[in-house]
Amino acid sequence: MRLQWIIIGYAILVTGRFFWRALRVSLQEWLLRTEPTPNSWEEDLLLAHGMHGPHSAKTTPPAPLKR
């Protein structure tokens, strides 16, 4: 009877460690995906005002008008 409880306890321990590692790895991956870039707040501010960030091709100044 005691051997049976040792086996059950070990199985619970192994299963718990497996799920804990899976949760930790998936949480780390999620945090890496959602981690903001250093200049993201600047880009958000520019986009909020209708301007384009450094990733855009429209960052060159407009050509002067010819009369």
Biopython code that builds the backbone (N, CA, C, O; Angstrom):
import numpy as np
from Bio.PDB.StructureBuilder import StructureBuilder

atoms = [
    (1, "MET", "N", (0.826, -1.192, 0.000)),
    (1, "MET", "CA", (0.000, 0.000, 0.000)),
    (1, "MET", "C", (0.874, 1.261, 0.000)),
    (1, "MET", "O", (0.579, 2.238, -0.688)),
    (2, "ARG", "N", (1.957, 1.215, 0.789)),
    (2, "ARG", "CA", (2.834, 2.378, 0.849)),
    (2, "ARG", "C", (3.543, 2.608, -0.486)),
    (2, "ARG", "O", (3.717, 3.758, -0.890)),
    (3, "LEU", "N", (3.951, 1.554, -1.173)),
    (3, "LEU", "CA", (4.592, 1.672, -2.480)),
    (3, "LEU", "C", (3.646, 2.322, -3.482)),
    (3, "LEU", "O", (4.065, 3.121, -4.319)),
    (4, "GLN", "N", (2.380, 1.976, -3.388)),
    (4, "GLN", "CA", (1.379, 2.561, -4.280)),
    (4, "GLN", "C", (1.313, 4.088, -4.088)),
    (4, "GLN", "O", (1.240, 4.824, -5.072)),
    (5, "TRP", "N", (1.337, 4.569, -2.842)),
    (5, "TRP", "CA", (1.274, 6.011, -2.579)),
    (5, "TRP", "C", (2.547, 6.718, -3.034)),
    (5, "TRP", "O", (2.504, 7.869, -3.470)),
    (6, "ILE", "N", (3.683, 6.024, -2.930)),
    (6, "ILE", "CA", (4.943, 6.600, -3.415)),
    (6, "ILE", "C", (4.891, 6.773, -4.931)),
    (6, "ILE", "O", (5.315, 7.801, -5.459)),
    (7, "ILE", "N", (4.372, 5.770, -5.620)),
    (7, "ILE", "CA", (4.255, 5.841, -7.083)),
    (7, "ILE", "C", (3.284, 6.952, -7.486)),
    (7, "ILE", "O", (3.563, 7.714, -8.412)),
    (8, "ILE", "N", (2.150, 7.046, -6.797)),
    (8, "ILE", "CA", (1.162, 8.088, -7.104)),
    (8, "ILE", "C", (1.758, 9.477, -6.844)),
    (8, "ILE", "O", (1.583, 10.388, -7.653)),
    (9, "GLY", "N", (2.449, 9.636, -5.738)),
    (9, "GLY", "CA", (3.076, 10.921, -5.423)),
    (9, "GLY", "C", (4.121, 11.320, -6.445)),
    (9, "GLY", "O", (4.208, 12.485, -6.832)),
    (10, "TYR", "N", (4.911, 10.354, -6.880)),
    (10, "TYR", "CA", (5.929, 10.630, -7.884)),
    (10, "TYR", "C", (5.283, 11.023, -9.211)),
    (10, "TYR", "O", (5.749, 11.941, -9.887)),
    (11, "ALA", "N", (4.208, 10.324, -9.581)),
    (11, "ALA", "CA", (3.507, 10.648, -10.824)),
    (11, "ALA", "C", (2.929, 12.070, -10.767)),
    (11, "ALA", "O", (2.987, 12.808, -11.750)),
    (12, "ILE", "N", (2.374, 12.444, -9.614)),
    (12, "ILE", "CA", (1.834, 13.800, -9.457)),
    (12, "ILE", "C", (2.960, 14.832, -9.547)),
    (12, "ILE", "O", (2.797, 15.881, -10.169)),
    (13, "LEU", "N", (4.089, 14.533, -8.931)),
    (13, "LEU", "CA", (5.229, 15.443, -8.967)),
    (13, "LEU", "C", (5.736, 15.640, -10.395)),
    (13, "LEU", "O", (5.973, 16.771, -10.820)),
    (14, "VAL", "N", (5.900, 14.551, -11.128)),
    (14, "VAL", "CA", (6.398, 14.631, -12.504)),
    (14, "VAL", "C", (5.409, 15.393, -13.384)),
    (14, "VAL", "O", (5.809, 16.228, -14.196)),
    (15, "THR", "N", (4.118, 15.105, -13.221)),
    (15, "THR", "CA", (3.099, 15.792, -14.012)),
    (15, "THR", "C", (3.074, 17.282, -13.679)),
    (15, "THR", "O", (2.966, 18.119, -14.575)),
    (16, "GLY", "N", (3.171, 17.607, -12.408)),
    (16, "GLY", "CA", (3.185, 19.010, -11.996)),
    (16, "GLY", "C", (4.376, 19.755, -12.550)),
    (16, "GLY", "O", (4.238, 20.891, -13.004)),
    (17, "ARG", "N", (5.542, 19.139, -12.522)),
    (17, "ARG", "CA", (6.743, 19.784, -13.076)),
    (17, "ARG", "C", (6.606, 19.999, -14.577)),
    (17, "ARG", "O", (7.025, 21.033, -15.098)),
    (18, "PHE", "N", (6.020, 19.027, -15.276)),
    (18, "PHE", "CA", (5.827, 19.161, -16.721)),
    (18, "PHE", "C", (4.935, 20.361, -17.034)),
    (18, "PHE", "O", (5.268, 21.183, -17.888)),
    (19, "PHE", "N", (3.797, 20.457, -16.337)),
    (19, "PHE", "CA", (2.878, 21.561, -16.608)),
    (19, "PHE", "C", (3.471, 22.900, -16.179)),
    (19, "PHE", "O", (3.229, 23.912, -16.838)),
    (20, "TRP", "N", (4.237, 22.932, -15.099)),
    (20, "TRP", "CA", (4.871, 24.176, -14.658)),
    (20, "TRP", "C", (5.875, 24.669, -15.695)),
    (20, "TRP", "O", (5.928, 25.862, -15.995)),
    (21, "ARG", "N", (6.678, 23.743, -16.249)),
    (21, "ARG", "CA", (7.642, 24.138, -17.279)),
    (21, "ARG", "C", (6.932, 24.627, -18.534)),
    (21, "ARG", "O", (7.339, 25.626, -19.126)),
    (22, "ALA", "N", (5.876, 23.933, -18.943)),
    (22, "ALA", "CA", (5.135, 24.347, -20.136)),
    (22, "ALA", "C", (4.529, 25.734, -19.936)),
    (22, "ALA", "O", (4.572, 26.563, -20.846)),
    (23, "LEU", "N", (3.972, 25.992, -18.770)),
    (23, "LEU", "CA", (3.387, 27.297, -18.472)),
    (23, "LEU", "C", (4.462, 28.380, -18.460)),
    (23, "LEU", "O", (4.254, 29.469, -18.995)),
    (24, "ARG", "N", (5.603, 28.084, -17.855)),
    (24, "ARG", "CA", (6.679, 29.070, -17.770)),
    (24, "ARG", "C", (7.226, 29.417, -19.154)),
    (24, "ARG", "O", (7.466, 30.587, -19.453)),
    (25, "VAL", "N", (7.423, 28.401, -19.997)),
    (25, "VAL", "CA", (7.952, 28.643, -21.339)),
    (25, "VAL", "C", (6.953, 29.438, -22.170)),
    (25, "VAL", "O", (7.336, 30.377, -22.868)),
    (26, "SER", "N", (5.678, 29.071, -22.101)),
    (26, "SER", "CA", (4.687, 29.804, -22.887)),
    (26, "SER", "C", (4.543, 31.234, -22.381)),
    (26, "SER", "O", (4.304, 32.142, -23.176)),
    (27, "LEU", "N", (4.683, 31.452, -21.081)),
    (27, "LEU", "CA", (4.620, 32.806, -20.537)),
    (27, "LEU", "C", (5.821, 33.626, -21.001)),
    (27, "LEU", "O", (5.674, 34.803, -21.330)),
    (28, "GLN", "N", (7.004, 33.020, -21.030)),
    (28, "GLN", "CA", (8.190, 33.735, -21.509)),
    (28, "GLN", "C", (8.048, 34.106, -22.982)),
    (28, "GLN", "O", (8.405, 35.215, -23.380)),
    (29, "GLU", "N", (7.524, 33.178, -23.796)),
    (29, "GLU", "CA", (7.332, 33.471, -25.214)),
    (29, "GLU", "C", (6.323, 34.592, -25.398)),
    (29, "GLU", "O", (6.508, 35.461, -26.250)),
    (30, "TRP", "N", (5.252, 34.578, -24.601)),
    (30, "TRP", "CA", (4.239, 35.624, -24.702)),
    (30, "TRP", "C", (4.827, 36.975, -24.314)),
    (30, "TRP", "O", (4.535, 37.987, -24.952)),
    (31, "LEU", "N", (5.656, 36.996, -23.269)),
    (31, "LEU", "CA", (6.271, 38.253, -22.850)),
    (31, "LEU", "C", (7.235, 38.776, -23.911)),
    (31, "LEU", "O", (7.318, 39.986, -24.125)),
    (32, "LEU", "N", (7.959, 37.887, -24.573)),
    (32, "LEU", "CA", (8.868, 38.326, -25.626)),
    (32, "LEU", "C", (8.101, 38.882, -26.816)),
    (32, "LEU", "O", (8.538, 39.848, -27.441)),
    (33, "ARG", "N", (6.951, 38.274, -27.135)),
    (33, "ARG", "CA", (6.144, 38.775, -28.249)),
    (33, "ARG", "C", (5.547, 40.135, -27.944)),
    (33, "ARG", "O", (5.452, 40.980, -28.835)),
    (34, "THR", "N", (5.141, 40.364, -26.700)),
    (34, "THR", "CA", (4.455, 41.609, -26.363)),
    (34, "THR", "C", (5.395, 42.680, -25.835)),
    (34, "THR", "O", (4.943, 43.762, -25.461)),
    (35, "GLU", "N", (6.692, 42.403, -25.797)),
    (35, "GLU", "CA", (7.640, 43.389, -25.282)),
    (35, "GLU", "C", (7.721, 44.569, -26.249)),
    (35, "GLU", "O", (7.953, 44.366, -27.441)),
    (36, "PRO", "N", (7.538, 45.780, -25.766)),
    (36, "PRO", "CA", (7.562, 46.929, -26.678)),
    (36, "PRO", "C", (8.973, 47.224, -27.166)),
    (36, "PRO", "O", (9.953, 46.962, -26.468)),
    (37, "THR", "N", (9.064, 47.767, -28.361)),
    (37, "THR", "CA", (10.361, 48.179, -28.881)),
    (37, "THR", "C", (10.740, 49.491, -28.214)),
    (37, "THR", "O", (9.858, 50.192, -27.718)),
    (38, "PRO", "N", (12.022, 49.850, -28.183)),
    (38, "PRO", "CA", (12.439, 51.053, -27.462)),
    (38, "PRO", "C", (11.750, 52.329, -27.938)),
    (38, "PRO", "O", (11.491, 53.219, -27.128)),
    (39, "ASN", "N", (11.450, 52.441, -29.229)),
    (39, "ASN", "CA", (10.862, 53.674, -29.752)),
    (39, "ASN", "C", (9.379, 53.532, -30.052)),
    (39, "ASN", "O", (8.823, 54.347, -30.789)),
    (40, "SER", "N", (8.729, 52.520, -29.501)),
    (40, "SER", "CA", (7.336, 52.292, -29.874)),
    (40, "SER", "C", (6.439, 53.435, -29.434)),
    (40, "SER", "O", (5.480, 53.760, -30.134)),
    (41, "TRP", "N", (6.723, 54.056, -28.289)),
    (41, "TRP", "CA", (5.862, 55.153, -27.845)),
    (41, "TRP", "C", (5.993, 56.355, -28.769)),
    (41, "TRP", "O", (5.029, 57.095, -28.969)),
    (42, "GLU", "N", (7.196, 56.557, -29.341)),
    (42, "GLU", "CA", (7.376, 57.656, -30.283)),
    (42, "GLU", "C", (6.603, 57.390, -31.568)),
    (42, "GLU", "O", (5.967, 58.289, -32.118)),
    (43, "GLU", "N", (6.663, 56.145, -32.044)),
    (43, "GLU", "CA", (5.911, 55.801, -33.245)),
    (43, "GLU", "C", (4.419, 55.939, -33.015)),
    (43, "GLU", "O", (3.697, 56.442, -33.876)),
    (44, "ASP", "N", (3.952, 55.493, -31.849)),
    (44, "ASP", "CA", (2.529, 55.623, -31.539)),
    (44, "ASP", "C", (2.109, 57.085, -31.533)),
    (44, "ASP", "O", (1.030, 57.421, -32.021)),
    (45, "LEU", "N", (2.948, 57.953, -30.988)),
    (45, "LEU", "CA", (2.627, 59.376, -30.939)),
    (45, "LEU", "C", (2.573, 59.962, -32.345)),
    (45, "LEU", "O", (1.669, 60.735, -32.664)),
    (46, "LEU", "N", (3.538, 59.595, -33.187)),
    (46, "LEU", "CA", (3.545, 60.097, -34.557)),
    (46, "LEU", "C", (2.334, 59.598, -35.334)),
    (46, "LEU", "O", (1.704, 60.362, -36.066)),
    (47, "LEU", "N", (2.008, 58.326, -35.176)),
    (47, "LEU", "CA", (0.864, 57.777, -35.897)),
    (47, "LEU", "C", (-0.444, 58.380, -35.406)),
    (47, "LEU", "O", (-1.382, 58.539, -36.186)),
    (48, "ALA", "N", (-0.516, 58.716, -34.126)),
    (48, "ALA", "CA", (-1.732, 59.320, -33.589)),
    (48, "ALA", "C", (-1.977, 60.690, -34.202)),
    (48, "ALA", "O", (-3.123, 61.129, -34.301)),
    (49, "HIS", "N", (-0.909, 61.373, -34.616)),
    (49, "HIS", "CA", (-1.051, 62.693, -35.221)),
    (49, "HIS", "C", (-1.039, 62.616, -36.741)),
    (49, "HIS", "O", (-0.895, 63.641, -37.407)),
    (50, "GLY", "N", (-1.187, 61.418, -37.300)),
    (50, "GLY", "CA", (-1.275, 61.270, -38.746)),
    (50, "GLY", "C", (0.058, 61.326, -39.458)),
    (50, "GLY", "O", (0.090, 61.446, -40.683)),
    (51, "MET", "N", (1.147, 61.243, -38.740)),
    (51, "MET", "CA", (2.464, 61.268, -39.370)),
    (51, "MET", "C", (2.983, 59.838, -39.470)),
    (51, "MET", "O", (2.430, 58.918, -38.868)),
    (52, "HIS", "N", (4.033, 59.672, -40.224)),
    (52, "HIS", "CA", (4.580, 58.334, -40.424)),
    (52, "HIS", "C", (5.903, 58.203, -39.705)),
    (52, "HIS", "O", (6.691, 59.147, -39.639)),
    (53, "GLY", "N", (6.133, 57.021, -39.167)),
    (53, "GLY", "CA", (7.356, 56.770, -38.428)),
    (53, "GLY", "C", (8.525, 56.468, -39.342)),
    (53, "GLY", "O", (8.389, 56.549, -40.563)),
    (54, "PRO", "N", (9.667, 56.121, -38.779)),
    (54, "PRO", "CA", (10.869, 55.872, -39.578)),
    (54, "PRO", "C", (10.756, 54.649, -40.478)),
    (54, "PRO", "O", (11.561, 54.479, -41.394)),
    (55, "HIS", "N", (9.769, 53.799, -40.228)),
    (55, "HIS", "CA", (9.609, 52.607, -41.062)),
    (55, "HIS", "C", (8.926, 52.943, -42.377)),
    (55, "HIS", "O", (8.918, 52.120, -43.293)),
    (56, "SER", "N", (8.361, 54.120, -42.488)),
    (56, "SER", "CA", (7.579, 54.476, -43.658)),
    (56, "SER", "C", (8.470, 55.041, -44.756)),
    (56, "SER", "O", (9.522, 55.619, -44.483)),
    (57, "ALA", "N", (8.035, 54.866, -45.999)),
    (57, "ALA", "CA", (8.770, 55.430, -47.128)),
    (57, "ALA", "C", (8.418, 56.898, -47.321)),
    (57, "ALA", "O", (9.055, 57.577, -48.126)),
    (58, "LYS", "N", (7.430, 57.397, -46.610)),
    (58, "LYS", "CA", (6.972, 58.773, -46.786)),
    (58, "LYS", "C", (7.655, 59.737, -45.819)),
    (58, "LYS", "O", (7.063, 60.749, -45.444)),
    (59, "THR", "N", (8.862, 59.449, -45.418)),
    (59, "THR", "CA", (9.544, 60.308, -44.450)),
    (59, "THR", "C", (10.348, 61.405, -45.129)),
    (59, "THR", "O", (10.867, 62.287, -44.445)),
    (60, "THR", "N", (10.470, 61.378, -46.467)),
    (60, "THR", "CA", (11.231, 62.424, -47.149)),
    (60, "THR", "C", (10.396, 63.698, -47.179)),
    (60, "THR", "O", (9.177, 63.631, -47.335)),
    (61, "PRO", "N", (11.025, 64.844, -47.033)),
    (61, "PRO", "CA", (10.259, 66.091, -47.052)),
    (61, "PRO", "C", (9.708, 66.366, -48.446)),
    (61, "PRO", "O", (10.301, 65.937, -49.436)),
    (62, "PRO", "N", (8.605, 67.061, -48.538)),
    (62, "PRO", "CA", (8.036, 67.335, -49.866)),
    (62, "PRO", "C", (8.940, 68.275, -50.665)),
    (62, "PRO", "O", (9.619, 69.134, -50.103)),
    (63, "ALA", "N", (8.933, 68.094, -51.972)),
    (63, "ALA", "CA", (9.752, 68.939, -52.848)),
    (63, "ALA", "C", (9.150, 70.341, -52.893)),
    (63, "ALA", "O", (7.930, 70.492, -52.829)),
    (64, "PRO", "N", (9.991, 71.365, -53.003)),
    (64, "PRO", "CA", (9.449, 72.728, -53.081)),
    (64, "PRO", "C", (8.642, 72.918, -54.367)),
    (64, "PRO", "O", (8.965, 72.357, -55.414)),
    (65, "LEU", "N", (7.606, 73.710, -54.257)),
    (65, "LEU", "CA", (6.744, 73.955, -55.420)),
    (65, "LEU", "C", (7.468, 74.838, -56.433)),
    (65, "LEU", "O", (8.116, 75.820, -56.073)),
    (66, "LYS", "N", (7.344, 74.468, -57.705)),
    (66, "LYS", "CA", (7.962, 75.275, -58.769)),
    (66, "LYS", "C", (6.903, 76.234, -59.300)),
    (66, "LYS", "O", (5.764, 75.837, -59.545)),
    (67, "ARG", "N", (7.280, 77.493, -59.476)),
    (67, "ARG", "CA", (6.312, 78.490, -59.969)),
    (67, "ARG", "C", (6.628, 78.904, -61.370)),
    (67, "ARG", "O", (5.921, 79.733, -61.944)),
]
sb = StructureBuilder()
sb.init_structure("model")
sb.init_model(0)
sb.init_chain("A")
sb.init_seg("    ")
for serial, (resi, resn, name, xyz) in enumerate(atoms, 1):
    if name == "N":
        sb.init_residue(resn, " ", resi, " ")
    sb.init_atom(name, np.array(xyz, "f"), 0.0, 1.0, " ", f" {name:<3s}", serial, name[0])
structure = sb.get_structure()
